[in-house]
Amino acid sequence: CLGYKIQIALPAKAARALGAVQQDVQRRLPVPLYLSPLRSLHVTVFTMLSPRSARADKEAVWQCIGPRCRAAFASVGRGLGPIDLLFNGVRVTPTAIIATASDRSGGIDRIRAHFTGLMRELDLPAPTYTLTHTTLARFPNPASAADEEVATISALPLSVAAAVDRVMLIRELVYPALKIDEIAALALA
């Protein structure tokens, strides 16, 4: 499940707060869940090559596009300040429970726009992002929560701030971010 992404590892304080939300969800939801380890809680900013893609030649593609992606990663960081996330909602999808966030700094949108343009230049598909989130838990089977359970989980109050001062370009070896190689990192000042 090899993938290449730009992602944010959440600061420890924010990860611990979201871990408490995970535990609350697990107590309230009487179905099996795979909880994301706190160390792997992250926000995917942009995916160049998806770990979920069946494409067999991802490593060869990366060898071709990697230098341009690394250069674009370095350039997008110039003048980019800390990313100011506020996790403010819990959502249940057919496959997972996520904490949604708003980026009050606009940094994530800036990176996404930059890399969407690059993917077009490289004639590769660019993902479309409609929200910013971190995955708290996954269902072993799709849609395994009842409607009233979904409503209860979706109504949980959430307000977790995360001041992010580092963004990484990674090679994801085990999805979802259970094992990664950091290719490059940007310190956001």
C-alpha positions, 0 to 999 in steps of 0.5 A, a space after each residue: 500500500 505504497 503512497 506519497 503524500 504531504 501530511 501534518 503530524 498532530 502536536 502531542 497535546 492535540 493528539 492526546 485530546 483527540 485520543 480522549 474523543 476516540 475513547 468516548 466514541 469507543 464507549 458510546 458505540 457498541 460496534 468493533 472499531 480500529 482506533 488510530 494510534 495516537 502516534 499516527 494521527 495526522 492530517 493529509 494535506 495532499 496525496 500525490 500517489 494514493 496508497 489505496 490505488 491499485 496502480 502497480 508502478 507507483 515507485 516508477 512514477 515517483 522516480 519520475 515525478 519525485 524531483 518536481 514534487 520535492 522542489 514544489 514542496 520546498 517552494 510552497 513553504 516559503 512565506 508559509 506561517 504556522 497552520 492553525 487548525 481547529 478540530 470542531 466536529 465529529 463525523 461518521 462515514 461508511 468506513 470511519 469516524 473522523 474529526 473535522 477541522 478548519 484551517 484558520 490560517 489558510 495554509 492547507 488550501 495554499 498547499 493543496 492549490 499549489 500541488 493541484 496545479 503541479 499534478 495538472 502540469 504532470 498530467 496526473 489526477 489530483 484529488 479533490 478535497 472538501 474537508 480537512 480531517 483526521 481519522 479517529 477510528 475505522 470500522 472493520 465493515 462498512 456502515 456498521 453503525 446504526 442511525 441513532 448511534 451515528 447521530 449520537 457520535 456526530 453530536 459530540 462536542 469538539 474543540 481541539 486547537 492545533 498549532 502546526 509548525 511542521 509539514 512533511 512530504 512522506 512515503 507511506 508504507 503502511 496505511 493509514 500512516 502506521 509506517 512512514 518514511 519522511 522524505 522532506 519536512 518544512 518548518 513553518 515560521 
